[in-house]
Amino acid sequence: MANELPNGNGAGAEAAPSLNALIQYTKDFSFENPKAPRSLAQQDAQQGPQMSLQVNVGSTALGDNDYETVLRLEGKAELKGETLFAFDLSYAGVFRLQNIPQEHVHPVLVIDCARLLFPFARQIIAEAVQNGGFPPFYVPPIDFAQLFQQRLQELEGQPGTATN
C-alpha cells in the first residue's frame, strides 16, 4: 500500500499543468554613470537621491508551447536635478507551458514567469550599481499580479478597447 501512486492509472499526471523554465538570459543591459567621478563624491550629501523605476513585462510565442517572457527594469537615481546613475535591463527567459488553458497563458507569462525572472534581474542591477561606485540598489519587491490587474483596468478604461 505504501508504494501505490495516488493517480492510479497515471492519467492525472499527463493532464497536470506545468511551467518549465528552459533558459534565462540578459537580452539587453545598459548602466550609465554620466557624472563620474563627480557624482561619486555627492553620495555623502544630506539628502538621499530620488529614485525612479519603471517595470514592463512582455511575452512572445516561440512555438506551440514555448514562450519568451521579457522583464524590463528601467531606473535612475537623481540628486539635485543631476543623474547619478541610470540602468536599463531587459532580462528574459524561455518557458514551456503545458496543459494550461489558453485563457490563462497570458497571465502565467506576465505574472508567474516574470516572478521567476525577477530575483536574477534584481541581482544584476544591484551588482552593476555597486560596480559603478555606489551602494548596491536592490529593486524593491514587485507584485506582478497587481501590475497585471492595473494594466487590465487601464485597457478597460480606453475607448474602443475590447476586453475578454
N, C-alpha and C positions, 0 to 999 in steps of 0.2 A: 504494500500500500504506500510506503514511503517513496517509491520510485515512480508512481503514477504521475502523469502530466495533467495539469488542470484543464487543458483544452481538448482532451480526449483524442480526437482523430487528427489534430494538427490544423484544422481549417481556420481556427481563430487566429493563428499566427500569420497566415497568409493575408488576411484582411486587416491586420493591425496597421494603423497609420504610422509612418516613420519619417523622420527627418535626419538626414546624414550630411555632415559637413565633409565634402570631398577634398577641398583645398581652400586656403585663405592666403591673401597676399596684399601688399601695398600696391595699389593701382597708380596713385599719383600722390606726391608729397612735396610740400614747399614749406620752408621755415625761413623767415626773414628777421634780421636783427639790424634794421636800417640805420640806426644812430650809434652803433657801437664804434668806439668804446665809451662814448659819452653817456649813452643810455645805461651802461653798467654802473656808472658812478651815481646815477639818480636813484638806484634801488633803495638807498637809505633815507629817502625823503619821508617826512612825517606822514604824508598821505599815501595810501597804497594805490596801485594802478587801478584803473577802471577796466574790467574785463568784459568782453563781449564774445558770444558763442552762437553760431548757427549750426543746426543739425538738419540734415536731409538724408532720406533713405530712398533708394530706388532699386528696382529689380528688372531683370530681363530674362526671358525664357531662352534657354540654350538648346533644349531638346524636349522630348516628351515629359520627362520627369526631372530634368536638371535646370537649375536657375542660378543666375548670378545676382547676388544682393550686394549693393554698394552703400556703405555708410560713409557719409561725407561730413566731416567736422571742420568748421572754419572759425577761427577766432583771432582775437588780438588783445593786447594789453596797451593801454594808453595812460600817460601821466602828463598832466598839464597840456593836453592837446597834442602831444607828440607820441608817436607809436614806439613802444619799447620793443615789442616783438609781435609777429603775426605768423600764423600757420594755416595751412590748408591741406587736409588729409582726406584722400579717398581710399578707404580700406575695404576690400571686397572678399567675398567667398563664393564658392560654387557649392550649391546644396542640392541634394537629391531628395525629392518629396515623393513618397509612395503611399497610395491608398488614402489620400487626403481629398475630401470633397472639393470640387472646383471652386465653390463659393468661399472656401476657407484658405485657398492657396495664397492669395494676395496678403491677407492679414498675417499668415505664418511667415511669409517672406519679409515683410517690413517690420514685424514685431519680434518674432522669435529668432529669426536669422540675424537681425540687427543686434539683438540682445547677446547672441553668441559672439559676434564680432567685436562688440564694444570694449571688453577688457583689453584686448590686444591693441586696438586703436588708441585707447586711453594711455597705455604704456608707451607707445611710440611718441605721442605728443609730450608726455612728461619727460622722457629722456631727451628729446630734441630741445625742449625749453631749457633743461638743465645743461645740456651741451652748449647752448647759446650763452651761458654765463649767468642764468637766472635760477632762482629756486624752482624745483620741478612744479609744473602746473598740472594738477590732477583734475581732469574734466569731471564735474560732479555727476553722480548717477543720473541716468536718463530713463524716464518712464516711456518706453516706446509705444505701449498700448494707449497711453494718454495722448501722445503725439498723433497717433493714427486716428483716434476719435476726434481730435481737434481738426485734423485735415478733412475728415468726412463732414464735419459741421461747416467748415469753410466752403466746401464744394456744394453742399446743400443750399447755402445762402447765396450762391452765384446764380443770376438769372440765366436760363437756357441750359442749365446743367441737369442732366438726368442721373438719378442715383438708383441703386437697387434696393 
